[in-house]
Amino acid sequence: MAKKTKILAIGDIHGDKGLVKKLAKTAEKENVDFIILAGDLTLGESSTEGLIGPFSKINKPVLIIPGNHESTATIDFLSERYDNAKNIHGYGIKSKEGRVGFFGAGTANMGIHAIPDEEIFEMLEKSHGQIKDAKKKVMVTHIHPEGSKSEMFGGFPGSSAVRRALEKFKPDFLVNAHIHEAGGIEEKIAETTVFNVSKKAKIFKV
């Protein structure tokens, strides 16, 4: 039996460097294989300092996407600055042995750096194409899917594009954030286990 891949996921850090340091300690202690930052790393792009460095020091790969608080250029900058940071907004990445594939699309259909829902779907389709033969799949978005429990908080509708991608590509897991009050919610939509990791870290195995 193949060794399972251990993942620590969180979103909506919003520039909290203290939280990042705590998460890096947890990631090291738990010996996770990947860290996922599901968007809104910054607070209106106020600063990117100290958001990736602590994970780099413990030599853990970090998969990042933009939220509606930062531009795609900011995520590109972080992935170029830190060798351990990989941008999966429109890109797919596999674990070393190729068993687990990660694919994603960031931002949201609302907020400062919003993009249209159709573009979110296109990014998910493109990134899924790069890992489609992986045995296990983890989809990462910032915004929650349409029809999810996260819609009950704050009155924000989910993304129809994320829902469509979830049903079409059938990932084993979906990691999303965006709605702070929904952090910690876990649910099953179709064949996918969905984690809302807004401000609330989740460790799981694939």
ChimeraX attribute file (.defattr): number of C-alpha atoms within 10 A of each C-alpha:
attribute: neighborCount
match mode: 1-to-1
recipient: residues
	/A:1	3
	/A:2	6
	/A:3	8
	/A:4	12
	/A:5	15
	/A:6	16
	/A:7	19
	/A:8	23
	/A:9	27
	/A:10	27
	/A:11	30
	/A:12	27
	/A:13	21
	/A:14	22
	/A:15	20
	/A:16	15
	/A:17	19
	/A:18	11
	/A:19	14
	/A:20	20
	/A:21	17
	/A:22	12
	/A:23	19
	/A:24	22
	/A:25	15
	/A:26	15
	/A:27	22
	/A:28	15
	/A:29	9
	/A:30	13
	/A:31	14
	/A:32	18
	/A:33	18
	/A:34	18
	/A:35	22
	/A:36	25
	/A:37	30
	/A:38	33
	/A:39	32
	/A:40	28
	/A:41	30
	/A:42	24
	/A:43	17
	/A:44	16
	/A:45	15
	/A:46	11
	/A:47	13
	/A:48	19
	/A:49	12
	/A:50	14
	/A:51	22
	/A:52	25
	/A:53	20
	/A:54	17
	/A:55	23
	/A:56	16
	/A:57	10
	/A:58	14
	/A:59	14
	/A:60	20
	/A:61	19
	/A:62	24
	/A:63	23
	/A:64	29
	/A:65	32
	/A:66	28
	/A:67	33
	/A:68	27
	/A:69	22
	/A:70	25
	/A:71	21
	/A:72	17
	/A:73	10
	/A:74	17
	/A:75	24
	/A:76	18
	/A:77	14
	/A:78	20
	/A:79	20
	/A:80	13
	/A:81	12
	/A:82	15
	/A:83	12
	/A:84	20
	/A:85	25
	/A:86	21
	/A:87	24
	/A:88	29
	/A:89	26
	/A:90	22
	/A:91	21
	/A:92	25
	/A:93	21
	/A:94	18
	/A:95	13
	/A:96	8
	/A:97	8
	/A:98	13
	/A:99	18
	/A:100	20
	/A:101	23
	/A:102	26
	/A:103	31
	/A:104	32
	/A:105	32
	/A:106	32
	/A:107	29
	/A:108	26
	/A:109	22
	/A:110	14
	/A:111	11
	/A:112	14
	/A:113	17
	/A:114	17
	/A:115	15
	/A:116	13
	/A:117	16
	/A:118	14
	/A:119	15
	/A:120	27
	/A:121	22
	/A:122	15
	/A:123	21
	/A:124	29
	/A:125	21
	/A:126	18
	/A:127	23
	/A:128	26
	/A:129	15
	/A:130	17
	/A:131	22
	/A:132	17
	/A:133	14
	/A:134	18
	/A:135	12
	/A:136	19
	/A:137	24
	/A:138	25
	/A:139	27
	/A:140	32
	/A:141	32
	/A:142	31
	/A:143	30
	/A:144	30
	/A:145	24
	/A:146	17
	/A:147	14
	/A:148	19
	/A:149	18
	/A:150	28
	/A:151	17
	/A:152	14
	/A:153	12
	/A:154	11
	/A:155	9
	/A:156	15
	/A:157	17
	/A:158	22
	/A:159	25
	/A:160	18
	/A:161	22
	/A:162	27
	/A:163	18
	/A:164	15
	/A:165	20
	/A:166	23
	/A:167	14
	/A:168	10
	/A:169	17
	/A:170	18
	/A:171	25
	/A:172	17
	/A:173	22
	/A:174	27
	/A:175	26
	/A:176	31
	/A:177	31
	/A:178	27
	/A:179	24
	/A:180	17
	/A:181	16
	/A:182	22
	/A:183	22
	/A:184	18
	/A:185	16
	/A:186	18
	/A:187	15
	/A:188	13
	/A:189	18
	/A:190	12
	/A:191	13
	/A:192	19
	/A:193	15
	/A:194	26
	/A:195	26
	/A:196	33
	/A:197	29
	/A:198	28
	/A:199	23
	/A:200	19
	/A:201	19
	/A:202	19
	/A:203	16
	/A:204	14
	/A:205	11
	/A:206	14
